[in-house]
């Protein structure tokens, strides 16, 4: 149907495993999967394999949180940039 919010577990240092239906969060981009922060699986067999691997993995939550911060840091500021463009456009229109 579009997926649950898989970003929430990342904030707590947990790497989620998601299915192929995450169109509601497509705005995050496939880079988050490529980065290894999120694992995408195609079906229940891949899910079981992914869960078994994750259970055996010894990943520190603080390390995951740092990876999340590093991933999102260069992607911050979009709202501020768009707002500034709107303000600049309004100033141009106001001068006309």
N, CA, C and O of each residue as an XYZ file, in Angstrom:
384
protein
N       0.815     -1.201      0.000
C       0.000      0.000      0.000
C       0.855      1.260      0.000
O       0.330      2.339     -0.272
N       2.123      1.172      0.287
C       2.950      2.370      0.282
C       3.980      2.378      1.369
O       4.928      3.161      1.313
N       3.824      1.521      2.368
C       4.865      1.351      3.362
C       4.684      2.143      4.638
O       4.044      3.194      4.666
N       5.262      1.609      5.682
C       5.324      2.286      6.978
C       6.581      3.138      7.028
O       7.458      3.007      6.175
N       6.671      3.998      8.012
C       7.823      4.872      8.169
C       9.022      4.064      8.655
O       9.090      3.683      9.824
N       9.951      3.810      7.765
C      11.148      3.063      8.131
C      12.255      3.967      8.639
O      13.327      3.487      9.008
N      12.010      5.272      8.664
C      13.015      6.194      9.193
C      13.024      6.201     10.723
O      14.062      6.448     11.335
N      11.882      5.933     11.335
C      11.788      5.976     12.793
C      12.759      5.022     13.484
O      13.437      5.445     14.420
N      12.861      3.759     13.074
C      13.812      2.876     13.754
C      15.261      3.351     13.617
O      16.081      3.129     14.507
N      15.565      4.006     12.493
C      16.929      4.486     12.287
C      17.345      5.479     13.362
O      18.499      5.494     13.791
N      16.407      6.302     13.793
C      16.694      7.304     14.833
C      17.156      6.628     16.126
O      17.901      7.212     16.914
N      16.706      5.402     16.327
C      17.059      4.657     17.535
C      18.189      3.660     17.298
O      18.474      2.817     18.149
N      18.830      3.764     16.133
C      19.983      2.925     15.855
C      19.653      1.537     15.348
O      20.482      0.630     15.425
N      18.447      1.366     14.831
C      18.028      0.064     14.310
C      17.868      0.149     12.798
O      17.172      1.028     12.291
N      18.510     -0.760     12.084
C      18.413     -0.783     10.629
C      17.199     -1.620     10.218
O      17.168     -2.827     10.456
N      16.204     -0.985      9.604
C      14.995     -1.719      9.231
C      15.182     -2.552      7.967
O      16.044     -2.279      7.132
N      14.355     -3.558      7.863
C      14.251     -4.362      6.654
C      12.867     -4.084      6.092
O      11.857     -4.245      6.777
N      12.838     -3.665      4.838
C      11.565     -3.264      4.228
C      11.276     -4.109      2.998
O      12.175     -4.720      2.420
N      10.012     -4.132      2.610
C       9.602     -4.815      1.395
C       9.674     -3.872      0.209
O      10.151     -2.744      0.335
N       9.207     -4.325     -0.931
C       9.315     -3.517     -2.150
C       8.292     -2.384     -2.257
O       8.352     -1.585     -3.191
N       7.365     -2.310     -1.318
C       6.282     -1.328     -1.425
C       6.491     -0.183     -0.434
O       5.929     -0.175      0.661
N       7.314      0.782     -0.849
C       7.576      1.923      0.030
C       7.448      3.235     -0.730
O       8.211      4.177     -0.517
N       6.459      3.272     -1.624
C       6.270      4.457     -2.452
C       5.953      5.708     -1.620
O       6.257      6.822     -2.047
N       5.350      5.539     -0.448
C       5.055      6.708      0.391
C       6.329      7.365      0.927
O       6.298      8.501      1.401
N       7.433      6.650      0.849
C       8.709      7.188      1.329
C       9.743      7.250      0.216
O      10.943      7.339      0.472
N       9.264      7.202     -1.023
C      10.173      7.265     -2.166
C      10.969      8.566     -2.179
O      12.050      8.626     -2.765
N      10.442      9.607     -1.539
C      11.141     10.893     -1.487
C      12.499     10.778     -0.790
O      13.385     11.604     -1.010
N      12.660      9.748      0.053
C      13.945      9.553      0.728
C      15.005      9.177     -0.299
O      16.162      9.581     -0.176
N      14.622      8.417     -1.294
C      15.537      8.018     -2.353
C      16.150      6.649     -2.120
O      16.284      6.198     -0.983
N      16.512      6.012     -3.186
C      17.105      4.678     -3.137
C      18.490      4.690     -2.494
O      19.007      3.639     -2.115
N      19.089      5.868     -2.372
C      20.420      5.966     -1.779
C      20.457      5.407     -0.357
O      21.490      4.911      0.092
N      19.338      5.487      0.341
C      19.317      4.988      1.718
C      19.474      3.468      1.744
O      20.042      2.915      2.685
N      18.974      2.801      0.714
C      19.163      1.356      0.596
C      20.607      1.078      0.190
O      21.261      0.200      0.753
N      21.097      1.833     -0.792
C      22.476      1.658     -1.261
C      23.492      1.911     -0.150
O      24.572      1.320     -0.146
N      23.145      2.787      0.790
C      24.058      3.113      1.893
C      24.160      1.981      2.914
O      25.090      1.950      3.719
N      23.198      1.048      2.880
C      23.198     -0.044      3.849
C      22.420      0.263      5.116
O      22.355     -0.572      6.018
N      21.829      1.445      5.197
C      21.045      1.789      6.383
C      19.700      1.081      6.402
O      19.147      0.808      7.468
N      19.180      0.786      5.227
C      17.903      0.094      5.088
C      18.117     -1.072      4.140
O      18.771     -0.930      3.107
N      17.571     -2.211      4.491
C      17.653     -3.376      3.608
C      16.291     -3.603      2.972
O      15.282     -3.720      3.668
N      16.267     -3.662      1.657
C      15.022     -3.935      0.942
C      15.018     -5.398      0.507
O      15.989     -5.898     -0.060
N      13.902     -6.071      0.786
C      13.755     -7.465      0.375
C      12.565     -7.582     -0.566
O      11.649     -6.759     -0.545
N      12.599     -8.627     -1.395
C      11.551     -8.805     -2.393
C      10.384     -9.639     -1.894
O       9.256     -9.481     -2.362
N      10.656    -10.536     -0.934
C       9.597    -11.448     -0.498
C       9.896    -11.989      0.899
O      10.887    -11.619      1.528
N       9.016    -12.872      1.367
C       9.146    -13.405      2.728
C      10.408    -14.248      2.914
O      10.948    -14.310      4.019
N      10.882    -14.895      1.854
C      12.113    -15.686      1.972
C      13.321    -14.788      2.226
O      14.160    -15.085      3.076
N      13.399    -13.697      1.486
C      14.484    -12.738      1.706
C      14.348    -12.075      3.077
O      15.346    -11.762      3.728
N      13.114    -11.866      3.503
C      12.887    -11.273      4.821
C      13.446    -12.170      5.919
O      14.163    -11.701      6.802
N      13.121    -13.454      5.866
C      13.616    -14.396      6.875
C      15.144    -14.413      6.877
O      15.768    -14.364      7.937
N      15.736    -14.482      5.697
C      17.202    -14.490      5.596
C      17.786    -13.201      6.163
O      18.786    -13.228      6.880
N      17.159    -12.074      5.840
C      17.628    -10.788      6.351
C      17.509    -10.679      7.859
O      18.407    -10.162      8.524
N      16.402    -11.166      8.399
C      16.208    -11.129      9.852
C      17.217    -12.014     10.572
O      17.756    -11.623     11.608
N      17.476    -13.198     10.037
C      18.454    -14.101     10.654
C      19.852    -13.492     10.621
O      20.608    -13.617     11.585
N      20.193    -12.845      9.533
C      21.489    -12.167      9.435
C      21.562    -11.013     10.425
O      22.578    -10.826     11.094
N      20.482    -10.238     10.519
C      20.455     -9.086     11.427
C      20.562     -9.512     12.886
O      21.197     -8.832     13.692
N      19.942    -10.633     13.219
C      20.003    -11.117     14.601
C      21.432    -11.470     14.992
O      21.857    -11.227     16.122
N      22.164    -12.042     14.052
C      23.547    -12.449     14.320
C      24.542    -11.301     14.227
O      25.665    -11.417     14.718
N      24.149    -10.202     13.609
C      25.052     -9.070     13.430
C      25.267     -8.340     14.753
O      24.340     -8.169     15.545
N      26.482     -7.925     14.968
C      26.814     -7.173     16.178
C      27.075     -5.717     15.792
O      28.218     -5.287     15.637
N      25.978     -4.979     15.643
C      26.071     -3.591     15.226
C      25.680     -2.690     16.394
O      24.594     -2.823     16.957
N      26.565     -1.785     16.747
C      26.297     -0.863     17.851
C      25.283      0.193     17.403
O      25.417      0.784     16.332
N      24.280      0.415     18.231
C      23.238      1.391     17.892
C      23.821      2.787     17.700
O      23.380      3.522     16.816
N      24.796      3.159     18.508
C      25.379      4.495     18.359
C      26.115      4.635     17.033
O      26.188      5.730     16.477
N      26.658      3.543     16.527
C      27.315      3.553     15.218
C      26.284      3.767     14.112
O      26.534      4.515     13.166
N      25.138      3.120     14.225
C      24.064      3.286     13.236
C      23.543      4.722     13.283
O      23.323      5.338     12.239
N      23.347      5.251     14.475
C      22.870      6.629     14.618
C      23.839      7.597     13.951
O      23.412      8.547     13.296
N      25.122      7.368     14.109
C      26.147      8.212     13.471
C      26.053      8.091     11.953
O      26.160      9.092     11.245
N      25.855      6.882     11.450
C      25.692      6.684     10.006
C      24.462      7.429      9.489
O      24.499      8.025      8.413
N      23.385      7.393     10.252
C      22.155      8.096      9.870
C      22.414      9.600      9.812
O      22.017     10.267      8.857
N      23.075     10.123     10.825
C      23.397     11.556     10.849
C      24.270     11.930      9.661
O      24.034     12.948      9.009
N      25.275     11.114      9.378
C      26.159     11.383      8.241
C      25.409     11.313      6.912
O      25.699     12.072      5.988
N      24.438     10.392      6.822
C      23.655     10.248      5.596
C      22.778     11.473      5.366
O      22.704     11.977      4.245
N      22.112     11.957      6.412
C      21.143     13.039      6.238
C      21.757     14.437      6.298
O      21.151     15.384      5.796
N      22.914     14.594      6.880
C      23.518     15.925      7.023
C      23.609     16.686      5.693
O      23.166     17.833      5.628
N      24.161     16.095      4.643
C      24.238     16.847      3.380
C      22.897     17.020      2.682
O      22.803     17.740      1.688
N      21.872     16.372      3.187
C      20.548     16.453      2.570
C      19.628     17.419      3.313
O      18.456     17.546      2.957
N      20.125     18.082      4.309
C      19.317     19.022      5.091
C      19.257     20.378      4.403
O      20.109     20.712      3.579
N      18.251     21.142      4.749
C      18.183     22.528      4.315
C      17.296     22.789      3.116
O      17.193     23.929      2.663
N      16.657     21.762      2.595
C      15.813     21.946      1.416
C      14.659     22.899      1.655
O      14.339     23.723      0.799
N      14.036     22.789      2.814
C      12.906     23.674      3.129
C      13.364     25.126      3.178
O      12.691     26.008      2.644
N      14.496     25.377      3.810
C      15.021     26.734      3.893
C      15.329     27.284      2.497
O      15.035     28.443      2.203
N      15.916     26.455      1.649
C      16.234     26.897      0.292
C      14.971     27.241     -0.494
O      14.928     28.259     -1.184
N      13.953     26.407     -0.395
C      12.705     26.660     -1.119
C      12.031     27.920     -0.588
O      11.540     28.738     -1.365
N      12.007     28.078      0.728
C      11.405     29.284      1.320
C      12.138     30.540      0.852
O      11.511     31.561      0.570
N      13.443     30.464      0.774
C      14.228     31.615      0.323
C      13.909     31.937     -1.135
O      13.807     33.107     -1.504
N      13.753     30.916     -1.954
C      13.392     31.137     -3.359
C      12.011     31.784     -3.472
O      11.799     32.659     -4.310
N      11.085     31.355     -2.634
C       9.737     31.952     -2.639
C       9.814     33.416     -2.234
O       9.200     34.275     -2.867
N      10.564     33.696     -1.186
C      10.727     35.086     -0.726
C      11.370     35.936     -1.817
O      10.924     37.052     -2.084
N      12.418     35.410     -2.445
C      13.094     36.150     -3.515
C      12.137     36.425     -4.675
O      12.137     37.522     -5.233
N      11.333     35.444     -5.033
C      10.367     35.610     -6.120
C       9.317     36.645     -5.751
O       8.945     37.478     -6.578
N       8.840     36.599     -4.518
C       7.853     37.588     -4.074
C       8.434     38.997     -4.093
O       7.733     39.950     -4.432
N       9.697     39.137     -3.737
C      10.345     40.461     -3.778
C      10.441     40.969     -5.214
O      10.233     42.154     -5.476
N      10.754     40.070     -6.134
C      10.826     40.452     -7.549
C       9.451     40.891     -8.044
O       9.326     41.909     -8.725
N       8.431     40.127     -7.703
C       7.067     40.454     -8.134
C       6.583     41.748     -7.492
O       5.847     42.514     -8.114
N       6.987     41.990     -6.274
C       6.586     43.195     -5.554
C       7.162     44.448     -6.204
O       6.531     45.504     -6.188
N       8.343     44.334     -6.769
C       9.017     45.472     -7.400
C       8.424     45.822     -8.758
O       8.677     46.908     -9.280
N       7.646     44.925     -9.331
C       7.076     45.161    -10.674
C       6.014     46.207    -10.645
O       5.434     46.526    -11.682
